[in-house]
């Protein structure tokens, strides 16, 4: 391998690994599907509860 390829490609290789480092640190590779599903179900339950409350108030008036 010619040394010129290493000199030209080294900054790009370093930038790639630096980007991977920060993505891993920010949690981009964590499997957060379970957390997202829990948040979505909690929001859905809250929405359903608010509808129930609205129906109670509407039917009593």
Helices and strands as residue ranges (DSSP letters): H 3-25, H 33-60
